[in-house]
């Protein structure tokens, strides 16, 4: 049975797309899971990163995402990255998604558009990861209403904590549209793990989110910066240490799903 996970925060620069990329990478390469990544962020960050890793940077989909959503031909936006990993490529034109939805869908149906489009292909995968734009727009609301779970990455800044709290409340407000949606966890990204501000805000996150806060954290690594430019590699010790850090989060994520599923 497919698990659909939205990775979201209303604030940018919190490690959202990098986590989505590496979560998909690990699930598909290390754990042999069939994975689809749908990039709903017009900036196309996770699309660019994944295509770089799998040497597909010059590959473009047959049809841009917004067009395939409008025409319900989502398979024409698929790019096959490896035997276990597919990508629905991001599209700058997704800036117009809200306008399209509000002009063509009823007040209730506008929350289920992406759910309906994915319905024909979702059972081809073990996991579908939805990477959203950092906003409260309808593509983000659609992603949440399509998903079984939401992960909220947040860095250790007051503004990011505030955005995480807003998204937490937003998820609750969407329960009438998706009664199965559950928060999988709030994932801290520590730019300076030993800094007093990072320590203080991590403690604040623990007070706010309690057991919803991940036990494992993501720490800043210059290797991730290198991967962003050249793609993920595993041949050097620094690669392996950094990938292990993300793997611990991947393992915890799968364990959290098992606990929530009973």
Secondary structure, DSSP 8 states (H G I E B T S, - for coil): --EEEEE--SSSSSSHHHHHHHHHHHHHHTS---EEEEE--TT-HHHHHHHHHTT-TT---SS-HHHHHHHT-GGGGEEEEETTEEEE---GGGGGHHHHHHHHS-TTGGGSHHHHHHTTTGGG-SEEEEE--SS-SHHHHHHHHH-SEEEEEEESSHHHHHHHHHHHHHHHHTTTT-TT-EEEEEEEEESSTTSHHHHHHHHHHHHHHGGGB-SS-EE--HHHHHHHHH----SSHHHHHHHHHHHHHHHHHHHHHHHHH-
